[in-house]
């Protein structure tokens, strides 16, 4: 087994475990629903917890199997993770991805609803294009301005959507 | 409904307004499809937000135009820059780009377009022919069949799209089913998996989840690399239309493969084009030319992904189960615009299938003309840097999802779905089963419990009806097959035979 497959299997171990936990949570929710006193008058076969028990159980089972495959395939998933994580963090592409995610996060959670839409979108577009070296500053400002104007016209005027 | 009535209903939705909207949809689709990073699924999801205020049928016509344009548009970038615009066109890159680099780009684009037209029209005719048949069959289905059909759809989609391990496809699908159960239960009004949030009582909104799941990871991954694209220059050589007729059998076979795969729930155009490419290569007299600029390979890939459109809409209209990820988003748009696909559609909107057929045919015509016209300007558009394009996509993701219900929670969901999408990409989990799972979650859940209620909680209801039993056996065989049970049995039998043979020989001696 080559190194990249071993790394993937290490990720499979952690994701399999996560899915197993999610599945167990769904089973737990399904069980609490199934035995809830509020649903005592509802027929057991129609109880909303029934499907949750099956779906959650199936997900947990598949998660466990995947985690086992991951454990067997990677050798030691924890050891592999300690190798992979620092290596990934050092990569330039990872930092660029993180920066992109941070920009989107700021636009979604900080700008949205706090700063007028047209202004916040212009700042986000121009800022992100400048950060990722989209070209000359005047081109970036022009593209950002035109994009904001089109979005404002299509969504705000034509589709009559109240922009935040 | 008589033929005249159907015809008059079809003509009502083929006026100038509809034709213009289909044309706009196809044009947007071609651009969305051609730009690497923007997929047809994402395009439909984003445009659904804009069409929110349109009348139901006109919005659907526009989105169908986008579907046709999007699947075809991807081949433009596949041929010109060697990067498929959408996953459906990945196999077109193998022969399209070498042809363009050899100075036959114009010929390759024209042949790809002609193959797309053949494929789309073939799929549309299958749609017109098979939808009423399947609808009539589906009217005989009960809850047990619908529940197992949904589950089978999710599992087969997971099996066929899970490139690394089929199990990852199943996990994606079952995880999707769990997400689909979030919200108020249809039968008892009980709130499930809402984490106490009143905004989740109505369920997880499908379109924002799709926008986030497909859009945000693409934005982030595109910005992670700093690569520039190499654009092939289009030649001015004479285009030989006869080439497509020389390979007519390849096109027909690819059309059949595309429709067949399209009908399978949640598999879609990318699998169809790869399977068709593989089949064509295997059957070809010149397999060594594949991957080096074979017109046959290009025709096989382009015909199959386009015929898959019609194939994917067949189960969508007749069963309410989408055949591909774009068809799944289309289903979400249908529901927003008051059209509930499934067997009852033939009663609520008796002419809808034929209206859809006419819209798709108009879109095909637009697709052919527009894609040939925009091929040269596209050379410039494809040079747009990711650093310019991707922030715009992020803005569209936000406003597209917000415009549906004007709720901030949808923006949060876009971000969360984006993170899940990123993790899925890194872990090589296929997106199609997740999409299908989310959309089929309520169908599987309610029909499972309805079936149990009808049988007073007796599970034998899934064994006593022939279609349900066939589906259940298929599910069991599918799981056992993928777990390697059959190959283990086969090898054990082979080993036993060898041991027996050895025993017989030694006793003879």
Interface residues (C-beta under 8 A of the other chain):
Chain A: X8 X11 X12 X15 X16 X19 X22 X23 X26 X29 X33 X38 X39 X42 X43 X44 X45 X46 X47 X48 X50 X51 X52 X54 X55 X56 X58 X59 X62 X63 X65 X66 X69 X93 X94 X96 X97 X99 X100 X101 X103 X104 X105 X107 X108 X109 X112 X113 X121 X124 X125 X128 X129 X132 X133 X134 X135 X140 X143 X147 X151 X154 X155 X159 X160 X161 X162 X163 X164
Chain B: X50 X52 X53 X164 X165 X167 X168 X170 X171 X174 X175 X177 X178 X181 X185 X187 X188 X190 X192 X193 X216 X219 X220 X221 X223 X224 X225 X226 X385 X386 X387 X388 X390 X391 X392 X394 X395 X396 X398 X399 X402 X403 X406 X408 X411 X412 X414 X415 X418 X423 X426 X427 X428 X429 X444 X445 X448 X449 X450 X452 X453 X455 X456 X457
